[in-house]
Amino acid sequence: MKLFETKRLLVRQLSQQDTPELTEILSDPEVMKYSIGGVCDECATRKFVDWCIECYSSKGVGPWALIEKEACSLVGFCGVSPELVGGVEEMNLGYRLATKFWNRGLATEAVRSVLKYCFDWRSLQSVVAIIEPGHTASFHVVEKAGLKQYTNLDFHGRQVRLYRITSQAWYAINGSVIDYGKD
């Protein structure tokens, strides 16, 4: 069931039917280079999808499947989910795309639309993005989406940048509710 769409993507909940395609994406060392957990085999991917489904049920958000409209294929995922940061539960923006979809602007398109959805329809007050210093491509993605300010902190024994955007800052940049179908 589609949650929303962008110009090139359909966004929906992940299901266990996505496990084979998602495992292919999450088992790629390039895709998972900056992941705390590293590459995922099929068992780890199934657990991840189960966790996503639990997030949908308990929080109303989670990492969502990204489907390219033209090819009807799974691109990866993008969404927000709960993450403990310094003992405080934050809504953390996360995304992973298959390498064949890199450098096409799809991550930025997905992030912007996920943020719109979360602020417009889920009434989140703020969203963070936790990014390792070497991951410059992700810096560009979140900064294009409006997350400009960051602090440095230790997260699971790694130095990271913690970007944050509040709903107030989002609306100051983007105005009020935006029609997803015209992105």
Solvent accessible surface area in square Angstrom, and as a share of the most:
residue,aa,sasa,rsa
1,M,189,0.85
2,K,102,0.43
3,L,42,0.21
4,F,10,0.04
5,E,44,0.20
6,T,0,0.00
7,K,144,0.61
8,R,79,0.29
9,L,0,0.00
10,L,56,0.28
11,V,0,0.00
12,R,59,0.22
13,Q,81,0.36
14,L,4,0.02
15,S,39,0.25
16,Q,56,0.25
17,Q,170,0.75
18,D,6,0.03
19,T,0,0.00
20,P,90,0.56
21,E,87,0.39
22,L,0,0.00
23,T,22,0.13
24,E,133,0.60
25,I,11,0.06
26,L,3,0.02
27,S,49,0.32
28,D,39,0.20
29,P,97,0.61
30,E,100,0.45
31,V,13,0.07
32,M,14,0.06
33,K,122,0.52
34,Y,61,0.23
35,S,15,0.10
36,I,87,0.44
37,G,70,0.68
38,G,25,0.24
39,V,81,0.47
40,C,22,0.13
41,D,90,0.47
42,E,84,0.38
43,C,76,0.46
44,A,38,0.29
45,T,0,0.00
46,R,99,0.36
47,K,136,0.57
48,F,43,0.18
49,V,0,0.00
50,D,78,0.40
51,W,102,0.36
52,C,0,0.00
53,I,73,0.37
54,E,97,0.44
55,C,3,0.02
56,Y,22,0.08
57,S,94,0.61
58,S,70,0.45
59,K,84,0.36
60,G,23,0.22
61,V,1,0.00
62,G,0,0.00
63,P,8,0.05
64,W,3,0.01
65,A,0,0.00
66,L,0,0.00
67,I,20,0.10
68,E,15,0.07
69,K,64,0.27
70,E,166,0.74
71,A,62,0.48
72,C,104,0.62
73,S,28,0.18
74,L,8,0.04
75,V,0,0.00
76,G,0,0.00
77,F,16,0.07
78,C,0,0.00
79,G,1,0.01
80,V,0,0.00
81,S,12,0.08
82,P,29,0.18
83,E,52,0.23
84,L,118,0.59
85,V,14,0.08
86,G,81,0.78
87,G,69,0.66
88,V,88,0.51
89,E,92,0.41
90,E,23,0.11
91,M,32,0.14
92,N,24,0.12
93,L,7,0.04
94,G,25,0.24
95,Y,27,0.10
96,R,54,0.20
97,L,11,0.05
98,A,12,0.09
99,T,54,0.32
100,K,149,0.63
101,F,8,0.03
102,W,99,0.35
103,N,155,0.79
104,R,103,0.37
105,G,40,0.39
106,L,1,0.00
107,A,20,0.16
108,T,12,0.07
109,E,26,0.12
110,A,0,0.00
111,V,0,0.00
112,R,99,0.36
113,S,0,0.00
114,V,0,0.00
115,L,0,0.00
116,K,15,0.06
117,Y,19,0.07
118,C,0,0.00
119,F,7,0.03
120,D,23,0.12
121,W,148,0.52
122,R,103,0.38
123,S,79,0.51
124,L,27,0.14
125,Q,134,0.59
126,S,28,0.18
127,V,1,0.00
128,V,1,0.00
129,A,2,0.01
130,I,35,0.18
131,I,11,0.06
132,E,31,0.14
133,P,67,0.42
134,G,48,0.47
135,H,45,0.20
136,T,77,0.45
137,A,62,0.48
138,S,7,0.05
139,F,16,0.06
140,H,108,0.48
141,V,20,0.11
142,V,0,0.00
143,E,48,0.21
144,K,122,0.52
145,A,4,0.03
146,G,10,0.09
147,L,0,0.00
148,K,118,0.50
149,Q,143,0.63
150,Y,88,0.34
151,T,85,0.49
152,N,105,0.54
153,L,45,0.22
154,D,88,0.45
155,F,16,0.07
156,H,124,0.55
157,G,67,0.64
158,R,81,0.30
159,Q,109,0.48
160,V,2,0.01
161,R,52,0.19
162,L,19,0.10
163,Y,0,0.00
164,R,92,0.33
165,I,5,0.03
166,T,54,0.31
167,S,17,0.11
168,Q,154,0.68
169,A,42,0.32
170,W,4,0.01
171,Y,73,0.28
172,A,90,0.70
173,I,99,0.50
174,N,48,0.25
175,G,37,0.36
176,S,85,0.55
177,V,89,0.51
178,I,53,0.27
179,D,82,0.43
180,Y,24,0.09
181,G,48,0.46
182,K,166,0.70
183,D,51,0.26
